[in-house]
Each structure stands twice: as C-alpha cells, then as structure tokens.
Amino acid sequence: MESNRRGKTIKALRGLRDLSAGELGAMAGCARMTITRIESGQSDPSVGLLVRILDALGADEQVRLGLLK
C-alpha cells in the first residue's frame, strides 16, 4: 500500500514538471523501467533512490517527509 502511494505521488510530481519516465530516471540515476515500476506500485525504491528521485523532482520538505516516513 505504501509503495502505491509513493508511486502515485512521484508520477504526479513528474507530470507537473513535464518529465518523461526516462528523463526522470536519467536525472535520478536509474532506468526508465525502474521509475515506471515505482509509479505503478510494482517496486518500492530504496531510501537512497527515493531521495535521488525527490531531488530530481525538486520536491519540497513536506512531500519528502510524507514519502520518507
């Protein structure tokens, strides 16, 4: 359940920034398919990867705290 909430939030933020999954993956240092799996709830990222994704998306502190808890 947690991974699905994270994935939906990441996908929404990516859409707001008009980034493709491939572009976000490149910015975060992972494959496009990794982003797709995270967004669909099929995969739960490590804390390190989640932080890199949030950095790439320019997520604010409130979003970070909500997704890292």
C-alpha positions in Angstrom: 0.0 0.0 0.0 2.8 2.4 0.9 4.6 1.8 -2.4 1.4 2.6 -4.3 1.0 6.0 -2.5 4.7 6.8 -3.2 4.3 5.8 -6.8 1.2 8.0 -7.3 2.9 11.0 -5.7 6.1 10.6 -7.8 4.0 10.2 -11.0 2.0 13.3 -10.2 5.2 15.4 -9.5 6.8 14.1 -12.7 3.7 15.2 -14.6 3.8 18.6 -13.0 7.4 19.0 -14.2 6.6 17.7 -17.7 9.2 15.0 -17.5 9.1 11.6 -19.1 9.9 8.5 -17.0 13.2 8.2 -19.0 14.1 11.8 -18.2 13.4 11.4 -14.5 15.4 8.1 -14.5 18.4 9.8 -16.1 18.2 12.6 -13.6 17.9 10.2 -10.6 20.5 7.7 -11.9 18.2 4.8 -12.7 16.4 3.2 -15.6 13.2 4.4 -17.1 11.6 1.0 -16.2 12.6 1.5 -12.6 10.6 4.7 -12.5 7.7 3.0 -14.2 7.7 0.2 -11.7 7.8 2.5 -8.8 5.0 4.7 -10.1 2.8 1.6 -10.7 3.4 0.3 -7.2 5.2 -2.8 -8.5 8.5 -1.8 -6.9 9.4 0.1 -3.7 12.6 2.2 -4.1 15.4 2.1 -1.6 15.7 5.2 0.6 18.7 6.4 -1.4 16.9 6.1 -4.7 13.8 7.7 -3.3 15.9 10.7 -2.2 17.5 11.0 -5.6 14.1 10.9 -7.3 12.8 13.6 -4.9 15.9 15.7 -5.5 15.4 15.4 -9.3 11.8 16.4 -8.9 12.6 19.4 -6.7 10.2 18.0 -4.0 9.6 20.3 -1.1 10.2 19.3 2.6 6.5 18.4 3.2 6.4 16.0 0.3 9.8 14.5 1.3 8.7 13.9 4.9 5.4 12.3 3.8 7.2 9.9 1.4 10.2 9.0 3.6 8.2 8.1 6.7 
